[in-house]
């Protein structure tokens, strides 16, 4: 199948996507937590039969990758309780109600690293848990960096780590950085650096 045939095949598949859609019949909230809500829905399947879907409602989150003038970046070390281990991650946090995503990114950067930035740029988003959650994560690059004092939440314990961008990419390929949002953001950020980063950092 050549490229044109592949595009046509994909286009036809999307046109026929309606035959794959499941429709909610009724919903029940089974857990109402501080961060997450869990729901159990009865759905109608494409063939007309019924099934149950259990899923988590999430407020959404933003990640922000600060890039210094010399090309270094800053990540954070953080213990993640469900996994029982420490991860090296891109600074990130949930979106507060009514808060614009860009504001979330800038706020989380200051809270987790003590850094402020003059510029941010949106890289796009992902849905990291499509099988069981509506969570969306928005990616931002930040530059024009200045150091302030971090102001982490009372229940957050973080260790900022400054390192060359190339070292972080190598850690991804060696399997040393395994957090999904961080891997995705670093790889997208690398493309940004290759295409736009050098010019932007001189602003």
Backbone as ProteinMPNN parsed JSONL, in Angstrom:
{"seq_chain_A": "XXXXXXXXXXXXXXXXXXXXXXXXXXXXXXXXXXXXXXXXXXXXXXXXXXXXXXXXXXXXXXXXXXXXXXXXXXXXXXXXXXXXXXXXXXXXXXXXXXXXXXXXXXXXXXXXXXXXXXXXXXXXXXXXXXXXXXXXXXXXXXXXXXXXXXXXXXXXXXXXXXXXXXXXXXXXXXXXXXXXXXXXXXXXXXXXXXXXXXXXXXX", "coords_chain_A": {"N_chain_A": [[0.85, -1.194, 0.0], [0.755, 2.116, -1.053], [1.661, 5.557, -0.08], [-0.45, 7.362, -0.707], [-2.62, 5.617, -1.003], [-2.702, 4.645, 1.581], [-3.418, 6.954, 3.03], [-5.969, 7.365, 1.957], [-7.222, 5.06, 2.845], [-7.142, 5.435, 5.626], [-8.688, 7.752, 5.802], [-11.209, 6.804, 4.934], [-11.688, 5.024, 6.986], [-12.071, 6.733, 9.168], [-14.395, 8.006, 8.33], [-16.172, 5.96, 8.591], [-16.302, 5.673, 11.287], [-18.447, 5.998, 12.97], [-19.756, 3.6, 13.326], [-18.418, 2.417, 15.354], [-18.957, 3.628, 17.72], [-19.772, 3.886, 21.158], [-22.592, 4.415, 23.241], [-23.704, 6.324, 25.981], [-25.981, 5.119, 28.345], [-26.847, 5.239, 31.004], [-25.46, 6.747, 33.977], [-23.425, 6.403, 36.895], [-22.024, 7.802, 39.73], [-19.454, 6.496, 41.548], [-17.409, 7.081, 43.236], [-16.18, 9.914, 44.894], [-13.629, 11.852, 45.039], [-10.815, 13.813, 46.332], [-9.147, 14.588, 44.218], [-9.916, 12.935, 42.036], [-12.795, 11.559, 40.357], [-14.784, 8.666, 40.197], [-16.644, 6.745, 37.905], [-19.376, 4.608, 36.989], [-20.719, 3.442, 34.137], [-23.538, 2.481, 32.181], [-23.576, 1.317, 28.935], [-24.531, 1.463, 25.49], [-23.625, -0.734, 23.002], [-22.127, -0.831, 19.657], [-23.415, -2.96, 18.314], [-25.858, -3.036, 19.466], [-26.118, -4.349, 21.893], [-25.689, -4.265, 25.525], [-23.243, -2.957, 27.842], [-20.825, -2.443, 30.514], [-18.969, 0.351, 31.577], [-16.29, 1.42, 33.432], [-14.829, 4.323, 34.632], [-12.565, 7.106, 35.092], [-12.944, 10.446, 36.036], [-11.043, 13.267, 35.362], [-9.418, 16.362, 36.207], [-7.687, 17.379, 34.325], [-4.36, 18.329, 33.218], [-1.178, 20.092, 33.158], [2.047, 20.146, 31.69], [5.332, 21.523, 31.912], [8.257, 22.504, 30.368], [11.186, 23.869, 31.223], [13.684, 25.734, 29.562], [16.984, 26.661, 29.65], [19.291, 29.374, 28.766], [21.652, 28.217, 27.83], [20.785, 25.833, 26.853], [20.309, 23.848, 28.696], [17.927, 21.971, 30.682], [15.298, 21.745, 33.176], [14.245, 19.23, 35.297], [12.256, 17.362, 37.684], [12.736, 15.397, 40.594], [10.633, 13.01, 42.078], [8.726, 11.204, 44.44], [6.499, 8.642, 43.695], [3.638, 7.434, 44.891], [1.765, 5.263, 44.112], [3.416, 3.636, 42.504], [5.558, 3.215, 44.108], [8.148, 4.255, 43.939], [10.862, 6.514, 43.002], [10.647, 9.008, 40.523], [12.008, 10.692, 37.672], [10.873, 13.607, 36.396], [9.094, 15.838, 34.173], [8.207, 19.128, 35.212], [4.914, 19.467, 36.482], [1.307, 19.661, 36.852], [-2.092, 19.632, 38.097], [-4.944, 21.173, 36.522], [-6.498, 23.933, 37.895], [-9.959, 24.665, 38.753], [-11.508, 26.588, 36.261], [-9.136, 27.759, 35.475], [-6.894, 28.996, 33.035], [-4.983, 26.966, 30.767], [-2.324, 27.769, 30.177], [-1.733, 29.436, 32.313], [-1.773, 27.589, 34.388], [0.516, 26.086, 33.703], [2.634, 27.976, 34.01], [2.323, 28.576, 36.7], [2.785, 26.065, 37.933], [5.436, 25.671, 37.205], [6.754, 27.646, 38.724], [6.02, 26.836, 41.318], [7.089, 24.236, 41.581], [9.774, 24.33, 40.838], [10.831, 26.795, 41.442], [11.315, 28.568, 39.428], [10.772, 31.267, 37.14], [9.367, 32.428, 34.05], [9.774, 34.235, 30.952], [8.603, 33.639, 28.568], [6.315, 31.364, 27.034], [5.353, 28.484, 25.138], [2.91, 26.646, 23.427], [2.805, 23.16, 22.928], [1.036, 21.16, 22.301], [-1.153, 18.353, 23.049], [-1.891, 15.338, 24.95], [-3.805, 12.321, 25.472], [-3.475, 10.413, 28.108], [-4.545, 8.097, 29.261], [-6.564, 6.521, 27.885], [-8.179, 4.285, 28.077], [-9.462, 4.237, 30.514], [-9.871, 6.767, 31.615], [-10.687, 10.296, 31.334], [-8.593, 12.024, 31.251], [-6.564, 14.748, 30.201], [-3.474, 16.017, 29.046], [-1.626, 18.913, 28.756], [1.079, 20.31, 26.938], [3.824, 22.491, 27.482], [6.504, 24.604, 26.458], [9.034, 26.507, 28.073], [10.88, 29.504, 28.373], [13.436, 32.098, 28.746], [14.318, 32.222, 31.409], [14.248, 32.753, 34.927], [15.509, 32.576, 38.257], [13.706, 31.981, 41.203], [12.261, 31.529, 44.436], [11.168, 28.322, 45.307], [7.782, 27.214, 45.835], [6.327, 24.907, 46.875], [3.417, 22.756, 47.173], [2.02, 21.867, 50.393], [1.988, 19.121, 50.722], [3.752, 18.144, 48.897], [6.9, 16.916, 47.905], [9.768, 17.626, 46.398], [12.632, 17.436, 44.218], [14.472, 19.542, 42.37], [16.208, 19.093, 39.269], [18.792, 20.03, 37.291], [19.911, 19.646, 33.986], [21.707, 18.819, 30.916], [19.838, 19.002, 27.863], [20.342, 17.006, 25.987], [21.319, 14.942, 27.593], [19.028, 14.187, 28.997], [17.469, 13.157, 26.909], [19.018, 10.944, 26.202], [18.702, 9.471, 28.544], [16.039, 8.8, 28.314], [16.152, 7.011, 26.123], [17.732, 5.039, 27.206], [16.049, 3.935, 28.994], [15.833, 5.047, 31.511], [14.369, 7.26, 32.178], [11.064, 6.967, 32.58], [8.478, 7.827, 32.952], [5.454, 8.474, 31.386], [4.327, 10.939, 30.438], [6.526, 12.585, 30.647], [8.447, 11.401, 28.953], [7.112, 11.742, 26.485], [6.885, 14.558, 26.39], [9.584, 15.361, 26.411], [10.509, 14.293, 23.953], [8.876, 15.622, 22.109], [9.663, 18.167, 22.786], [12.33, 18.096, 21.997], [12.102, 18.107, 19.193], [11.0, 20.651, 18.933], [13.174, 22.198, 19.849], [15.036, 21.64, 17.838], [13.797, 22.756, 15.6], [12.895, 25.353, 16.286], [13.932, 26.237, 18.663], [16.593, 27.381, 19.078], [16.45, 29.963, 17.963], [14.371, 31.013, 19.502], [15.381, 31.003, 22.126], [17.111, 33.098, 22.149], [15.6, 35.318, 22.332]], "CA_chain_A": [[0.0, 0.0, 0.0], [1.573, 3.321, -1.087], [1.255, 6.591, 0.864], [-1.762, 7.886, -1.071], [-3.611, 4.595, -0.677], [-2.791, 4.59, 3.039], [-4.204, 8.109, 3.462], [-7.357, 7.115, 1.574], [-7.72, 4.018, 3.74], [-7.366, 6.051, 6.937], [-9.827, 8.651, 5.677], [-12.429, 5.998, 4.898], [-11.894, 4.453, 8.315], [-12.66, 7.762, 10.026], [-15.766, 8.24, 7.894], [-16.985, 4.848, 9.079], [-16.062, 5.514, 12.722], [-19.701, 5.981, 13.706], [-20.153, 2.225, 13.637], [-17.64, 1.973, 16.513], [-19.266, 4.477, 18.874], [-20.595, 3.425, 22.277], [-23.416, 5.523, 23.724], [-24.059, 6.221, 27.395], [-27.392, 4.934, 28.671], [-26.985, 5.832, 32.339], [-24.185, 6.876, 34.666], [-23.461, 6.403, 38.362], [-20.753, 8.154, 40.356], [-19.204, 5.529, 42.615], [-16.391, 7.623, 44.136], [-15.986, 11.356, 44.762], [-12.419, 12.106, 45.805], [-10.234, 15.148, 46.316], [-8.633, 14.831, 42.869], [-10.545, 12.13, 41.003], [-14.126, 10.977, 40.506], [-14.924, 7.413, 39.458], [-18.0, 6.527, 37.42], [-19.736, 3.344, 36.361], [-21.749, 3.749, 33.151], [-24.089, 1.453, 31.303], [-23.465, 1.844, 27.579], [-25.049, 0.686, 24.369], [-22.551, -1.03, 22.063], [-22.533, -0.665, 18.253], [-24.309, -4.025, 17.85], [-27.119, -2.933, 20.183], [-26.042, -4.954, 23.221], [-25.268, -3.382, 26.61], [-22.056, -3.306, 28.609], [-20.501, -1.518, 31.599], [-17.671, 1.017, 31.491], [-15.849, 2.118, 34.642], [-13.837, 5.292, 34.183], [-12.189, 8.146, 36.046], [-12.975, 11.833, 35.558], [-9.832, 13.964, 35.803], [-9.531, 17.788, 35.869], [-6.707, 17.78, 33.32], [-3.073, 18.738, 33.777], [-0.218, 20.723, 32.268], [3.475, 19.992, 31.935], [6.091, 22.67, 31.417], [9.678, 22.17, 30.282], [11.984, 25.092, 31.162], [14.948, 25.632, 28.836], [17.89, 27.766, 29.952], [19.948, 29.953, 27.593], [22.684, 27.307, 27.319], [20.153, 24.606, 26.385], [19.947, 22.962, 29.803], [16.53, 21.94, 31.109], [15.131, 21.36, 34.57], [13.232, 18.247, 35.649], [12.123, 17.208, 39.131], [12.621, 14.06, 41.17], [9.443, 12.947, 42.917], [8.258, 9.864, 44.8], [5.129, 8.372, 43.265], [3.16, 6.423, 45.827], [1.228, 4.028, 43.523], [4.495, 2.822, 41.956], [6.512, 2.946, 45.175], [9.512, 4.594, 43.537], [11.139, 7.892, 42.62], [10.702, 9.239, 39.084], [12.488, 11.972, 37.157], [9.714, 14.046, 35.623], [8.911, 17.224, 33.787], [7.29, 19.791, 36.14], [3.532, 19.279, 36.03], [0.28, 19.735, 37.879], [-3.475, 19.637, 37.619], [-5.556, 22.461, 36.21], [-7.517, 24.349, 38.853], [-11.215, 25.024, 38.084], [-11.561, 27.892, 35.62], [-7.794, 28.285, 35.224], [-6.362, 28.73, 31.692], [-3.887, 25.998, 30.792], [-1.027, 28.452, 30.218], [-1.547, 29.906, 33.692], [-1.399, 26.396, 35.155], [1.903, 25.738, 33.393], [3.527, 28.957, 34.632], [2.199, 28.408, 38.155], [3.46, 24.837, 38.345], [6.872, 25.889, 37.059], [7.22, 28.392, 39.894], [5.814, 26.061, 42.541], [7.895, 23.017, 41.671], [11.201, 24.547, 40.581], [11.277, 28.127, 41.821], [11.663, 29.306, 38.219], [9.766, 32.031, 36.402], [9.756, 32.51, 32.638], [9.222, 35.358, 30.184], [7.905, 33.151, 27.379], [5.878, 29.972, 26.953], [4.765, 28.104, 23.847], [2.117, 25.415, 23.507], [3.271, 22.097, 22.039], [-0.015, 20.194, 22.003], [-1.679, 17.614, 24.198], [-2.111, 13.898, 24.818], [-4.734, 11.645, 26.373], [-2.571, 9.335, 28.541], [-5.197, 6.922, 29.877], [-7.83, 6.519, 27.151], [-8.991, 3.124, 28.396], [-10.168, 4.322, 31.796], [-9.937, 8.123, 32.146], [-10.781, 11.383, 30.361], [-7.487, 12.949, 31.51], [-5.824, 15.377, 29.117], [-2.266, 16.698, 29.502], [-1.162, 19.936, 27.826], [2.53, 20.493, 26.999], [4.352, 23.833, 27.232], [7.917, 24.945, 26.588], [9.225, 27.788, 28.759], [12.238, 30.031, 28.274], [13.577, 33.384, 29.423], [14.169, 31.683, 32.761], [14.86, 33.406, 36.082], [15.375, 31.774, 39.475], [13.085, 32.53, 42.397], [12.185, 30.517, 45.481], [10.043, 27.414, 45.063], [6.685, 27.303, 46.8], [5.584, 23.672, 46.641], [2.295, 22.467, 48.056], [2.457, 21.327, 51.682], [2.12, 17.663, 50.657], [4.65, 17.814, 47.793], [8.322, 16.918, 48.206], [10.388, 17.548, 45.081], [14.033, 17.829, 44.087], [14.768, 19.977, 41.008], [17.439, 18.565, 38.676], [19.167, 20.697, 36.04], [20.776, 18.788, 33.183], [21.637, 19.104, 29.48], [18.714, 18.387, 27.155], [20.812, 15.772, 25.352], [21.418, 13.9, 28.621], [17.671, 13.71, 29.276], [17.061, 12.317, 25.781], [19.73, 9.673, 26.344], [18.069, 8.746, 29.649], [14.817, 8.216, 27.748], [16.483, 5.866, 25.272], [18.296, 3.986, 28.056], [15.006, 3.442, 29.883], [16.002, 5.597, 32.851], [13.187, 8.109, 32.337], [9.982, 6.077, 32.134], [7.177, 8.466, 33.101], [4.959, 8.624, 30.01], [4.18, 12.34, 30.038], [7.866, 13.156, 30.531], [9.021, 10.877, 27.712], [6.452, 12.405, 25.362], [7.228, 15.982, 26.364], [10.985, 15.503, 26.014], [10.658, 14.026, 22.523], [8.277, 16.754, 21.395], [10.519, 19.317, 23.05], [13.521, 17.97, 21.161], [11.745, 18.597, 17.857], [10.865, 22.11, 19.063], [14.52, 22.757, 19.932], [15.672, 21.507, 16.529], [13.142, 23.597, 14.603], [12.616, 26.726, 16.703], [14.474, 26.558, 19.972], [17.764, 28.258, 19.086], [16.0, 31.333, 17.725], [13.53, 31.46, 20.604], [16.158, 31.21, 23.343], [17.818, 34.375, 22.039], [14.64, 36.427, 22.445]], "C_chain_A": [[0.889, 1.249, 0.0], [0.969, 4.392, -0.176], [-0.136, 7.129, 0.562], [-2.872, 6.896, -0.733], [-3.805, 4.504, 0.832], [-3.635, 5.742, 3.566], [-5.683, 7.911, 3.144], [-7.989, 6.094, 2.501], [-8.041, 4.595, 5.111], [-8.571, 6.975, 6.886], [-11.142, 7.904, 5.658], [-12.739, 5.409, 6.262], [-12.529, 5.471, 9.25], [-14.102, 8.047, 9.625], [-16.701, 7.163, 8.424], [-16.939, 4.707, 10.598], [-17.354, 5.464, 13.528], [-20.145, 4.588, 14.096], [-19.382, 1.663, 14.818], [-18.077, 2.645, 17.811], [-20.148, 3.755, 19.884], [-21.347, 4.62, 22.854], [-23.856, 5.261, 25.165], [-25.568, 6.102, 27.563], [-27.691, 5.531, 30.034], [-25.618, 5.854, 33.002], [-24.399, 6.926, 36.171], [-22.073, 6.782, 38.874], [-20.549, 7.248, 41.563], [-18.128, 5.993, 43.583], [-16.211, 9.101, 43.842], [-14.812, 11.746, 45.639], [-11.949, 13.544, 45.712], [-9.773, 15.515, 44.907], [-9.474, 14.171, 41.791], [-11.962, 11.734, 41.376], [-14.192, 9.718, 39.654], [-16.393, 7.182, 39.128], [-18.157, 5.115, 36.872], [-20.918, 3.626, 35.436], [-22.256, 2.479, 32.482], [-24.126, 2.049, 29.904], [-24.102, 0.882, 26.585], [-23.935, 0.52, 23.345], [-23.04, -0.907, 20.618], [-23.482, -1.741, 17.741], [-25.642, -4.039, 18.578], [-27.129, -3.573, 21.552], [-25.537, -3.932, 24.239], [-23.978, -3.882, 27.242], [-21.837, -2.244, 29.678], [-19.104, -0.952, 31.366], [-17.403, 1.737, 32.81], [-14.703, 3.047, 34.256], [-13.681, 6.405, 35.207], [-12.266, 9.509, 35.37], [-11.81, 12.594, 36.186], [-9.92, 15.439, 35.393], [-8.613, 18.242, 34.749], [-5.448, 18.316, 33.976], [-2.231, 19.415, 32.707], [1.19, 20.318, 32.672], [4.185, 21.192, 31.334], [7.572, 22.326, 31.483], [10.487, 23.456, 30.151], [13.326, 24.842, 30.484], [15.78, 26.88, 29.133], [18.614, 28.22, 28.685], [20.993, 29.019, 26.993], [22.119, 25.977, 26.827], [19.869, 23.588, 27.458], [18.444, 23.012, 30.045], [16.481, 21.627, 32.595], [13.966, 20.389, 34.7], [13.137, 18.189, 37.165], [12.09, 15.726, 39.487], [11.455, 14.064, 42.143], [9.082, 11.486, 43.198], [6.804, 9.725, 44.389], [4.603, 7.169, 44.032], [2.616, 5.169, 45.145], [2.307, 3.087, 43.0], [5.551, 2.487, 43.001], [7.945, 3.262, 44.808], [9.612, 6.06, 43.133], [11.261, 7.974, 41.103], [11.329, 10.596, 38.801], [11.467, 12.444, 36.129], [9.852, 15.495, 35.175], [7.982, 17.869, 34.821], [5.859, 19.751, 35.601], [2.573, 19.449, 37.192], [-1.096, 19.845, 37.27], [-3.96, 21.062, 37.388], [-6.612, 22.775, 37.259], [-8.782, 24.775, 38.109], [-11.177, 26.444, 37.527], [-10.216, 28.485, 35.248], [-7.364, 27.995, 33.783], [-5.14, 27.822, 31.764], [-2.519, 26.668, 30.895], [-0.719, 28.961, 31.618], [-1.143, 28.741, 34.591], [0.07, 26.066, 34.947], [2.879, 26.672, 34.09], [3.505, 28.812, 36.148], [2.953, 27.179, 38.626], [4.978, 24.959, 38.219], [7.434, 26.592, 38.286], [7.121, 27.56, 41.162], [6.811, 24.919, 42.675], [9.391, 23.254, 41.515], [11.726, 25.875, 41.098], [11.673, 28.979, 40.637], [10.474, 30.108, 37.713], [10.278, 32.191, 34.976], [9.115, 33.722, 31.987], [8.366, 34.878, 29.016], [7.467, 31.699, 27.579], [5.305, 29.73, 25.558], [4.099, 26.743, 23.987], [2.607, 24.403, 22.477], [2.175, 21.13, 21.614], [-0.422, 19.434, 23.251], [-1.72, 16.118, 23.892], [-3.232, 13.484, 25.759], [-4.014, 10.395, 26.877], [-3.248, 8.048, 28.981], [-6.535, 6.658, 29.207], [-8.721, 5.327, 27.47], [-9.825, 3.274, 29.652], [-10.251, 5.732, 32.372], [-10.082, 9.123, 31.011], [-9.651, 12.394, 30.536], [-6.864, 13.456, 30.212], [-4.617, 16.079, 29.726], [-1.796, 17.636, 28.398], [0.329, 20.182, 28.039], [2.917, 21.938, 26.668], [5.869, 23.837, 27.328], [8.006, 26.31, 27.252], [10.674, 28.226, 28.598], [12.232, 31.493, 28.733], [13.483, 33.142, 30.923], [14.903, 32.54, 33.792], [14.568, 32.569, 37.318], [14.69, 32.582, 40.567], [13.125, 31.443, 43.459], [10.975, 29.642, 45.22], [9.023, 27.528, 46.18], [5.784, 26.095, 46.603], [4.408, 23.55, 47.591], [2.796, 21.759, 49.308], [2.656, 19.819, 51.652], [2.997, 17.217, 49.489], [6.098, 17.926, 48.245], [9.063, 16.623, 46.903], [11.855, 17.941, 45.162], [14.293, 18.239, 42.64], [16.124, 19.454, 40.543], [17.683, 19.29, 37.355], [20.146, 19.809, 35.28], [20.702, 19.196, 31.719], [20.464, 18.363, 28.83], [19.14, 17.047, 26.56], [20.941, 14.633, 26.352], [20.045, 13.315, 28.933], [17.178, 12.796, 28.158], [17.744, 10.962, 25.854], [19.128, 8.835, 27.466], [16.751, 8.123, 29.209], [15.155, 6.944, 26.986], [17.126, 4.726, 26.059], [17.263, 3.41, 29.015], [15.132, 3.933, 31.302], [14.933, 6.624, 33.182], [12.024, 7.342, 31.735], [8.587, 6.656, 32.343], [6.667, 8.882, 31.723], [4.858, 10.08, 29.578], [5.538, 12.994, 29.83], [8.554, 12.686, 29.258], [8.433, 11.613, 26.511], [6.87, 13.861, 25.251], [8.673, 16.189, 25.922], [11.17, 15.291, 24.511], [10.019, 15.122, 21.675], [9.139, 18.003, 21.573], [11.794, 19.285, 22.235], [13.241, 18.473, 19.753], [11.599, 20.127, 17.868], [12.234, 22.771, 19.085], [15.204, 22.725, 18.57], [15.105, 22.5, 15.519], [13.08, 25.069, 14.979], [13.423, 27.18, 17.913], [15.613, 27.552, 19.974], [17.357, 29.715, 18.899], [15.205, 31.869, 18.907], [14.351, 31.785, 21.847], [16.911, 32.529, 23.321], [16.889, 35.573, 22.15], [14.802, 37.143, 23.774]], "O_chain_A": [[1.683, 1.443, 0.92], [-0.085, 4.185, 0.425], [-0.928, 7.332, 1.482], [-3.931, 7.283, -0.24], [-4.922, 4.311, 1.312], [-4.474, 5.545, 4.446], [-6.549, 8.244, 3.953], [-9.146, 6.235, 2.898], [-9.082, 4.289, 5.693], [-9.387, 6.989, 7.808], [-12.101, 8.328, 6.303], [-13.901, 5.303, 6.653], [-13.416, 5.132, 10.033], [-14.943, 8.304, 10.487], [-17.878, 7.421, 8.675], [-17.47, 3.742, 11.147], [-17.366, 4.948, 14.645], [-20.84, 4.415, 15.097], [-19.656, 0.544, 15.251], [-17.614, 2.268, 18.888], [-21.13, 3.105, 19.528], [-20.795, 5.717, 22.945], [-24.304, 4.171, 25.523], [-26.333, 6.882, 26.996], [-28.677, 6.249, 30.2], [-24.727, 5.084, 32.642], [-25.416, 7.423, 36.656], [-21.074, 6.165, 38.504], [-21.365, 7.233, 42.485], [-17.938, 5.383, 44.635], [-16.103, 9.501, 42.683], [-14.972, 11.95, 46.843], [-12.6, 14.387, 45.094], [-9.992, 16.641, 44.458], [-9.725, 14.771, 40.746], [-12.293, 11.591, 42.553], [-13.712, 9.704, 38.52], [-17.272, 7.397, 39.963], [-17.211, 4.512, 36.364], [-21.994, 4.004, 35.898], [-21.503, 1.533, 32.251], [-24.641, 3.149, 29.702], [-24.193, -0.325, 26.811], [-23.365, 1.504, 22.874], [-24.248, -0.883, 20.381], [-24.272, -1.482, 16.834], [-26.466, -4.926, 18.357], [-28.072, -3.36, 22.313], [-25.026, -2.874, 23.872], [-23.66, -5.07, 27.186], [-22.575, -1.26, 29.742], [-18.178, -1.678, 31.004], [-18.201, 2.566, 33.246], [-13.729, 2.621, 33.635], [-14.538, 6.616, 36.065], [-11.729, 9.708, 34.28], [-11.621, 12.562, 37.402], [-10.451, 15.737, 34.323], [-8.738, 19.368, 34.266], [-5.462, 18.709, 35.142], [-2.524, 19.328, 31.514], [1.485, 20.165, 33.857], [3.709, 21.8, 30.375], [8.077, 21.908, 32.525], [10.483, 24.078, 29.089], [14.018, 23.869, 30.787], [15.339, 28.005, 28.899], [18.563, 27.545, 27.657], [21.202, 29.025, 25.78], [22.875, 25.091, 26.429], [19.252, 22.559, 27.18], [17.773, 23.971, 29.663], [17.496, 21.286, 33.201], [12.848, 20.678, 34.274], [13.867, 18.899, 37.858], [11.497, 14.913, 38.778], [11.298, 14.994, 42.934], [9.128, 10.643, 42.303], [5.976, 10.583, 44.696], [5.06, 6.041, 43.846], [2.978, 4.071, 45.568], [2.137, 1.869, 43.046], [6.353, 1.574, 42.802], [8.868, 2.616, 45.304], [8.609, 6.749, 42.948], [11.892, 7.126, 40.473], [11.196, 11.531, 39.59], [11.225, 11.777, 35.123], [10.631, 16.266, 35.736], [7.043, 17.213, 35.272], [5.626, 19.975, 34.413], [2.964, 19.391, 38.357], [-1.248, 20.117, 36.079], [-3.454, 22.018, 37.977], [-7.52, 21.976, 37.488], [-8.702, 25.202, 36.958], [-10.851, 27.389, 38.245], [-10.159, 29.61, 34.753], [-7.462, 26.849, 33.344], [-4.356, 27.9, 32.709], [-1.648, 26.187, 31.62], [0.43, 28.921, 32.058], [-0.276, 28.887, 35.453], [0.79, 25.795, 35.908], [3.847, 26.215, 34.697], [4.542, 28.914, 36.804], [3.684, 27.241, 39.615], [5.718, 24.411, 39.036], [8.464, 26.188, 38.824], [8.033, 27.575, 41.99], [7.322, 24.665, 43.766], [10.195, 22.462, 42.008], [12.938, 26.068, 41.185], [12.309, 30.017, 40.816], [9.324, 29.689, 37.837], [11.48, 32.101, 34.726], [8.054, 34.183, 32.409], [7.507, 35.613, 28.527], [8.166, 30.911, 28.214], [4.837, 30.654, 24.892], [4.65, 25.818, 24.584], [2.802, 24.734, 21.307], [2.359, 20.361, 20.67], [-0.079, 19.82, 24.368], [-1.601, 15.694, 22.743], [-3.565, 14.192, 26.71], [-3.942, 9.404, 26.15], [-2.595, 7.008, 29.066], [-7.553, 6.577, 29.893], [-9.913, 5.358, 27.161], [-10.788, 2.534, 29.851], [-10.665, 5.888, 33.52], [-9.671, 8.864, 29.88], [-9.74, 13.509, 30.022], [-6.664, 12.702, 29.26], [-4.72, 16.671, 30.8], [-1.592, 17.221, 27.257], [0.794, 20.256, 29.177], [2.414, 22.529, 25.713], [6.449, 23.158, 28.175], [7.159, 27.173, 27.023], [11.588, 27.405, 28.679], [11.187, 32.054, 29.062], [12.683, 33.766, 31.619], [16.026, 32.991, 33.562], [13.518, 31.935, 37.419], [15.054, 33.729, 40.822], [13.947, 30.53, 43.38], [9.886, 30.144, 44.945], [9.348, 27.886, 47.312], [4.624, 26.232, 46.215], [4.391, 24.149, 48.666], [3.855, 21.13, 49.297], [3.41, 19.282, 52.463], [2.99, 16.04, 49.127], [6.484, 18.903, 48.887], [8.995, 15.513, 46.375], [12.268, 18.682, 46.054], [14.334, 17.378, 41.761], [17.071, 19.381, 41.326], [16.89, 19.184, 36.42], [21.095, 19.283, 35.861], [19.743, 19.851, 31.311], [20.145, 17.236, 29.207], [18.394, 16.07, 26.619], [20.7, 13.477, 26.003], [19.904, 12.106, 29.112], [16.541, 11.777, 28.424], [17.114, 9.937, 25.594], [19.053, 7.612, 27.349], [16.386, 7.043, 29.674], [14.515, 5.912, 27.184], [17.074, 3.573, 25.631], [17.571, 2.49, 29.772], [14.597, 3.308, 32.218], [14.623, 6.835, 34.355], [11.992, 7.092, 30.53], [7.603, 6.032, 31.946], [7.37, 9.566, 30.979], [5.261, 10.423, 28.466], [5.698, 13.846, 28.956], [9.177, 13.485, 28.558], [9.166, 12.053, 25.626], [7.174, 14.348, 24.162], [8.956, 17.098, 25.142], [11.911, 16.035, 23.869], [10.563, 15.504, 20.638], [9.322, 18.788, 20.644], [12.293, 20.333, 21.823], [14.06, 19.191, 19.179], [12.02, 20.806, 16.931], [12.445, 23.786, 18.422], [15.879, 23.683, 18.192], [15.837, 23.026, 14.681], [13.196, 25.94, 14.116], [13.574, 28.378, 18.15], [15.616, 28.48, 20.783], [17.859, 30.598, 19.594], [15.342, 33.036, 19.276], [14.045, 32.747, 22.552], [17.309, 33.028, 24.373], [17.336, 36.718, 22.072], [14.082, 38.103, 24.049]]}, "name": "protein", "num_of_chains": 1, "seq": "XXXXXXXXXXXXXXXXXXXXXXXXXXXXXXXXXXXXXXXXXXXXXXXXXXXXXXXXXXXXXXXXXXXXXXXXXXXXXXXXXXXXXXXXXXXXXXXXXXXXXXXXXXXXXXXXXXXXXXXXXXXXXXXXXXXXXXXXXXXXXXXXXXXXXXXXXXXXXXXXXXXXXXXXXXXXXXXXXXXXXXXXXXXXXXXXXXXXXXXXXXX"}
